[in-house]
Amino acid sequence: MMGRHRWTSFRARLPIVVSAIACVGSLVLAGAAGSATTDSLYQIDTGYGDFFYNYDFTTDSGAGWNTVDWGMSVIFYNNAEIEKVKGEAPSYWAGASVASPMWAYMWNNGTWGPGYDQDSGKKTDSPSCLGSTRHFRIYAPPTTDRFYNQSYGYYVVASTHYDHHELCDDWFDDSEGTEHDLANEVASQPGNAVWHDYANLSNYQWYDEGNHHWRQNGYATYVWVS
Amino acid sequence: VSRSGVRGPAVGRSVACAALLLLVAGVGPARAAVVGGHEGTWTIDELAGHRAPRQLALTGGGPAVRVPYVLPRGARQGPRLWYLLRLNATVRLGPKDGEYVLSAGNGQYTAAQILFTVRHGRVEADELGLVGGHSVATTRRRTLAVRFENYSQIRAIAPGAGELVFRLERRGGSPGTTATILGSSGIATTPIAPDELRLRVAPRAVVVNPGREVRIRFDLDRRGGRPDRPVRVVLSGGGTRRPGESSRVLAYAGVGSGRTGVFVLRAPARVGAYLLGIGVPDRYNQPSTAIRVDVVAVTGRRPNMRFVGGMSAALAAVGAGLYWRRRRSPAAGG
């Protein structure tokens, strides 16, 4: 009976369990240049032994509350994979040569982890002095480039933001705008679909921290990849 | 005339009978087979009632191929009966570099996603599922055999009509790449739950001083009817092995009636919180557990000299005060 109730709830809404176990200072705390901070760092438990942190990090050796970059904001699921998703967002064409890498901390049910995945992501344009580019980074355990479980199928997670005047007076913002722009573009491919702001990843932040202008509502958009 | 008059209705009756026979024999419009409800295997050859070709052809970037079926009343994914999707195929990759995704699912719910990457003449095939775990095969051959099965998604299993959907996607590469879905592909059911290996670890949280020994014990057991195969229990996150520490990987020929082991580590010199993992990679459900290790500085062994000094001074002052009162008090003198 217990299992039945659980699956019923899966149908109603894909399971997102924010683990209260590991918060903020549970990882090694080490500062890094250019890092921002948060008081909302949590493990997102997607079931079956999979988890990822609800932020990506500026370091691959000391993930913690003071080394975060951006909140995770999009989950691509069902038949997703890192390169496949990148290929389904052609507006985001500029890659690692112009985008700096960040790291996600995750675990894939024993296949990988706990450990870091690195990605530079994709941008809508090259950096410039006066221009702006939307930018996403997409993560999954690096040995597999996707998770699999029975609730999400094959899935990956992404963080999003908007870069401005990167070569001059730079600042960064609009996670929400890039989240929706990216999700809409991937969802426009045949067979794909989107649920905007579908699940609470508990990473709401909406204030300025230096040139890091937090603009994320805490909810992730889900994109069904066929 | 009479003959023709007789022949006319006779021909009509023959056609009607033939049509009826064909319909009864199921040669008419295909009706999906009912599958599941009990333990068994239903191949796409059987699902199609032997009416469809024994093999289904896919072309890279081409349309999906669908095989209908019907699940019985009450069908659901677990906990007593679990549905698996089986994908047996032959993939012929073209000469150009590129990436291909061979996928299969119950309707829109994907349960098989096999990645083929062709780079500089080498082919890498990458599988990920809850039965075989994760595996990567590298070869120079261009014709590859796929034998894959995986537990279907929970929402994919529901009573009523469904279909198996097979597709070969292409990113770059050669247009001539094809896959042949073999007739042995299909649906299987099993009472074996996906979580077949069980890993218990103790302790899950450790507080230790720098340089001290940390011992983490694990118990691994299995259930179900899947074959017992070699397993590796892997400790991750512990960094490079140091003197006095155990191996980071403990390998066993099989789980048997259960395995118990101990990982021995030395806490690093640097104070902080560390996350370790113990897992059984690439096997069945690949169980894993995280262990938190808090390395704290040594405290409380040396006396606090300020405190001792302060207390001594206070006691001396109180003693002197009492002594002075006794000397000045007449009663004390009497």
Interface residues (C-beta under 8 A of the other chain):
Chain A: G3 R4 W7 F10 R11 A22 G25 S26 L27 V28 L29 Y48 G49 N78 N79 E81 E83 K84 G87 W107 N109 G110 T111 W112 G113 P114 G115 T143 T144 D145 R146 Y148 N149 Q150 S151 G153 Y154 G191 W224 S226
Chain B: R76 Q77 G78 P79 E99 V101 S103 G105 Q108 Y109 T110 A111 Q113 L115 D126 L128 G129 L130 G133 H134 N150 Y151 S152 Q153 I154 R155 E169 R171 P194 S236 G237 G272 A273 Y274 L275 G277 G279 V280 P281 D282 N285 Q286 P287 S288 A290 R292
